């Protein structure tokens, strides 16, 4: 009711302003008009145009007989018209695409990189492929007292088939990684450092598959992963995700099912003692309906999860909102979008290792309850080749994992290579995150592309005094240029803001340490010697920044790597 009163008042005010404006600016005078009878319009006969006009004058009635004579005589001509020919259009030759390639590279710090990709069509429908990767460095970081070399080798194989209405593939792979806990705190004697066995190895074996159908069962995937390390830690994980999709009354209905099983164990705790086991099975059901009404699109759904704990944990049931929508305010130039999403996220020892190679094999592993993530933003185009995206979000996570330094305890009796203040634990807390994300992408031409994005975040915790190792600012910018048909180049710049960590020993007070912000400038240049052979040079950390990504873990300085890539077919 109040809104109607406001609208009425605004309308009266607008009419008043128009009336006043007429009185002030338009002086048309006054005149008395006497209306005798209502006016009835009609068309007089004088102005009616007849379809067949009558011609009465004598001149027009007379018809003259006109005789046409054509005088033909030969004309000599030397003009010979040329035959028509379509004009040629300059078109660049299409670049040939090869199915296989081999890349080899080497650089300072004893760095070696290799990548081999092979694929072959067995028939019109079936194919087989594989990829072998290797990256290693012999270390040599300044002022590091322990061995800092690393190695990462993986092999991935796939077999698949594509037919009308059916596609599937089966995957298998193995990965071996070797790292060293080289970030020991300063102050240890050389004799103690010589006794540290800082090496850790990780192994990953996986089997998986995917099935796609042009029916109600749109896509399904399964994956089994076995992960183990040098210290007897082991983890098994099985994930199945079938998905159904169908239409009801012109509305698209979708139902996602999730089964996520994980079970693992560690042979010891950080302070020594017995082993630790964990296990969870998460069952999820996520129905949704998609509604499209002109420029408005809504995806409304919910998530239902049940987490069953196998190793003495607590089993729980969760319900999450999963609603997103978008509205085209000005076509594709400006699109407003918003939503609220929640989910149950399964954490694993394998995923923690891939994020931070220097965790200790003594972690507590459990799921994260993402209660909701509320977001809204604008995206679109500033020009035909320039796109933007701005998004604000507020997220609530219960049991969010954060990496925190293990510290050093010289009376625990643990003399393993990770027990000298050079490894990280995982702590969980209820974390609220307020963030703002912005992104700009531009393709200035087919030869120049540019992108920049940044995330600004504010964290609040319940138990922990800080949001450990979570930066408040992250910025990334990239530039890629095709200089000529043969030469290309590119740069990238990463900036990470300050982070907090905590270090403690049993003989000194606990200290909160601020890790300095850093930026990392990278670049590459390549030369296409032929359609098969390409040479390249890459540079990382070109500003030679001596920064720490993790506490007591400085990175390599200026890195230069050169190599070649060769493409081929069988």
N, C-alpha and C positions, 0 to 999 in steps of 0.2 A: 504494500500500500504506500509506503514511504517512497519507493522508487517511482510509482505512478505520479505522486505529488511532485517529486523533483522533475519529472519529465514534463508535466503540465506547466510548471513554473517556467522551465526553460523555453517551452514553446510560446507562452504569453510574452516573455521577455523578447524573444526573437521577432514576433509580430509587431510589438511596440517599437522596436528599433527600426523596422522597415517603414512603419507609418511615419515616425519622426523624420526619417531620412527623406521621405517623399515631400513632407510639408516644408522641409528646409530647402530642398534643391529643385523641386519641380513646381513652378508657378504657372499653371495653364489657364488661369482665369475662371470665370463663371459664365453660364449661359442657360437660359430657360428653354426647355424643349417641351412642346405640347404634342402629345400623342393623340391623334384623332381616331385611328383604328389600327388594329394590328397589321403589320406589314406582311404581305404575302408575295414572295418573290415569284417571278415568271419570266420566261424568255419570249420576247416579242418576235413576230414573224419576220420582221425586217432583218433580224440578225440570225435567223435559222438558215443554215447552209443546206441546200437541197442536194440529194445524192446525185441526181441527173439534172444539171443546169440547162435552162432553155436559152438558146442563142437566137435572137430575133433580128439582129442587124444583117443587112444585105451582103456586106463584105465577107463575113464569116461563112455565109451560106454558099458562096461560090467556091468551087474546087478546081484547082489548076492541075492539068496533066503534066507531070514532070518526067522527062526522058533522060536516063543516065547512060552515057557512053564512056567506055574504058579504052584508052589508047595504050596498047602494050608495045614496048620496044625494048630490045636487049640492052643491058648495062654491063659493061666490063668491070670485074671486081677481082682483086687479088687477095681478099680476106678469107682465110681458112680457119674456122674456129677449132680450137684444140679440144680434145676429148676431156670431159670432166674427171677429176681425180680428187679423192678425199684428202684433206690436209692431214699430215702426220702430227701426232701429239707426242711430246717428249714424256716418256714414262720410265722411271727408274726400274731397273731389273729387280724382280722379287728375290729377296735373300733366301738361299737354299737352307732348308732346315734339316739338320742331321739328327739321327736318333741316338748317337752315343758321343761321349767326350771323355777326355783325359786331361787333368790339370795337375801340374807339378810346380812347386815353388819352394824357395829357400831364402833365409834372411839371417840377420844378426841374432845374437843370443842362441845360436844353433837351432834356429827355428826351421822346421820342415813341414810342408803341407802337401797333401796329395788327395785327389778325388777322381774316382773312376765311375762313370755311369754307363750301363749297358742295358739295352732293351731290344727285343726282337719279336716281331709278329709271327706266331707259329702258324696261324691260319687267318681267315678273314675275320674271325671273332676272338681268338685267343691270343694272349701275349704273355711274355715273361720278361722280368727286369731285375736289375740289381744295382746297388751302389756301395762302393767301398770308400771310406773316408779315413784319413789319418792326419792328426796335428800333434806336433811335439815341440818342445823347447828344452834346451839344456840349462836354462837358468842363467844366473849371473847378475841378479839384482844387487844394486849397491847397498852395502851395510847390512846384508842378511847373513846370519851366522850358520844357518842350516841349509840343507840341500833344497833348492827351489825349482828343480826341473819338473816337467809334467808331460803326460802323453794321453791321447784320446784317439782310439781306433774303433770303428764300427763297420758292420756289414749288414745291409738290409736287402731282402729278397722278396719278390712279389710275383704272383701268378694270377691272371685275371681273364675275364671273358666279357664281351659286350655283344648283346643281341637285342632285337626289337622287344622291348618290354622287360628286359632282364639284364642286369649287370652285377658281377660279383668279382671279388678278388680275395686271395689268401696271402697273408704276410708273415714273415719270420725274420728275426734279426738277433744279432749279438753285439754287445758293446763292452769294451774293456777300457777303463780309465785309471790312470795312476797320478796321484798328487802327493805333495809333501806338506806337512804342517810346519812351514818354515817361519811362522810369525811368533817366535818365542819372545817373551818380554826381555828387555835389556837387564843386565845385572847378573846373569848366570856366568859362572866360571867356564873356561874353555874345557876343563876336564868334565864338567857336567854336560856341556853341550855335546861332547864326543860320545857320551853314553846314550844319547837320545836316538831312537829309531823312528824317524819322523815320516816314514813312507806309509801311504794308504792306497789300496787298490779297490776299485768297484767293478762289478760285473753285472750286466743286464742281459737277460734272455727273454724274448717275447714271441708270442704266436697270436695272430689275430686274423680277422676277416671282416668283410663288409658285403651286404646284400642289398641291392636296389631293385624295386619292382614298380611297374606302372599299374599299380593296383592300390587297394586299401593299405597294404603293408608297404609303405614308401621306401623306407631305408632302415636297416638294422646293422649294428656293429657289435663285435665281441673282441675282447683282448685279454690275454693272460700274460702277466709279467712276473718273472722271478728275478729278484735282486739280492745280491750278497756282497760281502766285503771281506777284507783280509782278517778281520778280528772275529769272525764267526757269526756276524749279524746276517740275518736272512729275512726276506719279505716276499710274500706271495700276494698278488692282487688279480682279481678277475672282475671285468666290467662288461656288462651287456646292456645295450641301449636300442631296443626295438621301438619303432615309431609308426603310428597309424595316422592316416589322413584321408578324409572323405568329405563330400558336400551334402548339406541338408538345407533345403529351401534357399539355394544360392549362397549359403554361408559355408565357409571352409572350417571344418572341425578337425582338430589335431589332438593326438594323445601320445605323449612320450612316456615310456616306461624305463626305469633305471634299476639295475641290480649292481651294486658296488661292494664287492667283498674284499677285505684286506686282513692279513694275518702275518705277524712278524715277531721277531725276538732279538734281543741283544744279550750277549754272553756275560756282560758285566755292567755295573753302574759306574758313574764317574769317580766316586770315592772308593771304588772297589766293592767287593761283596758279590751277592747273587745276581742271577740273570733277571731280565725283565721281558715280559711278553705282552702283546697287545693284539686285539682283533675286533673288527666291527663289520657288520653287514648292513648296508643302507638300501632300503627298498623305496623307490620313488615313483609317483604317478603324477603327471603334469598335463591335465586336459586344458584346452584353450579353444576359443572361437575367434575367427578373424572376420571383422565387419568393415566393408568398404562402402562409403556413402559420398560419392563425388570426391571432394578434396580431403575428406576425413577418413582416416584409417585407424581402426582400433583392434588390438589383440588382447582379449580379456581371458584370463585364466587363473589357475591356482596351482600350488604345489603341495602334495601330500607325501611326507617322508616318515619312515619308521627306521630308527637306528637300533640294531640289536647288538649289544656288546657281548663278546665271547670270553673275555679274560677278566672277569670281575668288575667290569665297568657298569654303567647305568644305561639301560635301554630307554629310549624316549620316542615320542611321536611329535611331529612338527607339521604345522600348516603355514604356508607362505603365500603372500599376494604376488601375482605375476601378471601385471597389467601394463601395457604400453600403448601409446597412440601417437599419431602425427597428423598435422593439418597444414595444407599448402596455403600459406597466407598470400603469397604472390607467386603462384606457379612453382617452378623449380628454383626461383630466385630466393625465396624465403620460406622455409618449412619449420614450423614449430613442433617440437616433439617433447614428450614427457612420459614418465612411468614410475612404477614402484615394483621392485623385484626382490624376492628372497629365495634362498636355496640352502641346502645342506651340502657342504663341501668336504669331501674326503681328503684328508692329508696323508702323506706317506713319507717314509724314509727316503725313497727314491727321489721324490720331488724336492725334498729339503736339500739333498745332495746336489741336485742340478742347479739350485739357486745359490747355494753356498757350499763349495767343495770342502770346506774346512770344519764342518760340524764333527763332533765326536760321536763314536758309535755307542752312545748311551742316552738316546733321546726318548722323550715321552711323546707318543704319537696318538692323536685323537682328531675327531672331525671338528669343523668350524660351523657354527650356527649363524649364518648371515640372515638376521631377522628381516632386514629390509634395506633396500638401496633406492632412495627417492631421488629422481633426477629430472631436469628440464633443460631445454636448450633450443638453439636456433641453428639451422644449417641451410646451405644453399649455395648460390653462385653470385659473386660480385661482377663477373663477366663470363663470357663463354668458356674461358680457359682458367678461371680463378674460382676456387671453391673454398668455403669456410665452414667451421663447426665450432660452436661455443656451447659449453655444457656446465651446469652447476649441479652438485650432488651432495647428499647427506646419507652416510652409510652407518649402520649399526651391526657390529660383528661380535658375537659372544664366542670366546675361545679362539681369538685370532692369534696365529703363531708369529713370534718375533724372535730374531736371532740376538743372542746376548753372550758376551764373553764368559767362558767357564772360570777364568781366574786360575790361581795356583794355590795348592794346599800341599805343603811339604811334610805333613805328618800323616797323610792318608795312606801312604804306602803304595800309591799308584804311580808306577814308573813307565807307563806306556807313552808312546810318542806324542799323544795328544794331551797329556796331563801337565804341561809346563806353561800354562797360560796361553797356549797357541791354538785353541780350538773353541768352538761355539756350541752353546746349548740352545734349545728352543723353549721359550716361555709363552704361556697363553694368558690372555686377558680380554676383558670386554673393552673394545676400542670403538670410539665414535670418530668418524672421519668426515670433515667438511672440505670439499674440494671444488676447484674451478679448473676446467680444461678448455684450452683454445687451440685451434688448428687452422692453418692456411696452406693450401696447395695451389700451385700455379704451373701450367704448361705454357710458357711464353711462346713456344713454337714446338715443332716436332723434334727439335734438337736441344731444347733447354727446358728443364723442369726443376722446380724449387718447392721445398716444403719446410714448414716450421710448426712445432707444437710444443706446448708447455702445460704442466700440471702443478697447481699450487694447492697445498693441502695443510690442514690443521688437525691435529690428533689430540684426543683426550682419553685417558685410561682410568680404570678403577683401582687396580692393585699396584701395578708397576708405577714407578715415579716418572718414567718417560716412555714414549713409544720408541723402543730401542731400534736403531738402525733403519728408521723410516725417514727419508728426506722430506722436507717441506716444499722443496722446489726441484722440478726435473724439466729440463729443456732439451730439445733436439731439433737440429736443422740440417737439411741435406740439399745439395745442388749437384745435378748431373747434366753434362753438356756433351753433345756430339759435335766435336770441333770440325771434322771433315768426314768423308766417307770412311776414312781409315783410322782417324784418331778420335778418342773419346776420353773424358776425364770426369772426376767427381770428387766432392768433399762432403764431410759430415762433422758436426760438432755436437758434443754431448756435455751438458752441464748438470751436476748433481749438487744440491745444497748440503748444508751441515746436517750431521746425524749425531745421535747420542749413543754411547755405550757405557758400560760399567765394568770396572776392573777391581778385583779384590784378591787379597792373599790372607793367609791366617796369621800373618805377622805385621800387617799394616792396615790402616783404615781403608774402607771401600771408597773408591774414587770414581766419580762420574766424569767421563772424558768426552769432549766434543771433537768429532772428526771434521776436519776442515772441508769446505766445499771444493770442488775440483771441476775442471773441464778437460775434455779429451778431443783433440783435433786430429782427424784422419783424412787421407786423400788417396786417390788412385789415378793412374794414367795407363791407357791401353792403346796398342797399335794392332790393327787387323792386317796382318801380313798377307793373308789370303782368306778365301771364304772358309778355310779349314783351320788355319793357324793364327793364333792371337798371342802377342806378348804383352805383359803388364808389369807394373811396379806399384806396390802398395806401401803406404806409410801410416803408422799408428802412433798416437801420442807425439805428434810432431812438435808440440811445444815443450816436450821433455819434462812434463810435470811429474814431480816426485810425490804423488798423492797416495793415500791409503783408501782402498775400497772397503776393507774391513780393518778392525783394530789390529795394529802391529803387522799388517800385511801390505807393504808397499808394492807397487806394480812395476813392471819393466819400463824403462825410459823410452827414448826414441827408438822406434822399431821400423825397419825397412825390409821389405820382402819383394823379390822379383821372381817371375816365372812365366810359364806359357801354358796355353790351353789348345788342345787339338781335337777337332770334331771329325767324326767319321761314321760311315755306314758299313755294314757287313755285305 
